[in-house]
C-alpha cells in the first residue's frame, strides 16, 4: 500500500491562494519591501522574506483567534 505524501506548504483551501498572494504584497508594502513583479524572489534578502512571512503568520493567527472568540461568545 502506497501512502500519499502531502507537502507541508500545500493549501488546505486552494481558493485561498489569491488572498494569500494579496496579503503578501500588502505586508511587503507596509514593511517597505519592494517585491519584484516577475515573481522571482531570488534577490530578496532572507531577512526581508522572513519579515514578510512572520507578519503574514501573525495576521493569520490573529484572524483565527478573532473567529474563535466570535464563535465561543455566542
TABEL-V19039 format. One record per residue. PSI is psi in radians with two decimals (none if undefined). OMEGA is omega in whole degrees, -180 to 180 (none if undefined). D_FIRST is the distance of its C-alpha to the first C-alpha in Angstrom with 1 decimal. Layout:
# TABEL-V19039
psi = (PSI PSI)
omega = (OMEGA OMEGA)
d_first = (D_FIRST D_FIRST)
This chain:
# TABEL-V19039
psi = (2.23 2.15 2.36 2.38 2.36 2.57 2.49 -0.35 0.06 2.54 2.40 -0.69 1.69 -0.49 -0.24 -0.15 -0.75 -0.75 -0.68 -0.65 -0.76 -0.74 -0.69 -0.78 -0.64 -0.82 -0.78 -0.74 -0.77 -0.59 -0.09 0.45 2.19 2.02 2.42 2.48 -0.45 -0.11 0.00 1.99 0.28 -0.42 0.03 2.31 2.57 -0.70 -0.70 -0.80 -0.71 -0.67 -0.76 -0.85 -0.69 -0.75 -0.67 -0.79 -0.79 -0.77 -0.74 -0.70 -0.77 -0.76 -0.72 -0.74 -0.70 -0.70 -0.78 -0.68 -0.63 -0.62 -0.71 -0.29 0.07 none)
omega = (-178 178 178 -180 176 178 -180 -179 180 -177 176 178 -176 180 -180 -176 -179 180 178 178 179 179 179 -179 178 -179 180 179 179 180 -179 180 -179 177 -180 -179 -176 177 178 -176 -178 180 179 179 179 179 180 179 178 178 179 -180 179 179 177 180 179 -179 -180 177 179 179 179 178 179 178 -180 179 178 180 -176 -179 -178 none)
d_first = (0.0 3.8 6.4 9.5 12.6 15.9 19.2 21.6 24.3 22.9 25.0 24.1 26.8 27.1 30.6 31.7 31.6 35.2 36.5 35.0 36.5 39.8 39.6 39.1 42.2 44.2 43.4 44.2 47.5 48.4 47.8 49.8 47.0 47.1 43.7 43.8 43.8 41.7 38.6 38.7 38.7 38.9 42.6 42.0 42.7 40.0 42.4 42.8 39.1 38.6 41.5 40.1 36.7 38.3 40.6 37.8 35.9 39.1 39.8 36.3 36.6 40.1 39.2 36.4 38.9 41.5 39.2 38.2 41.9 42.8 40.4 41.6 45.2 45.3)
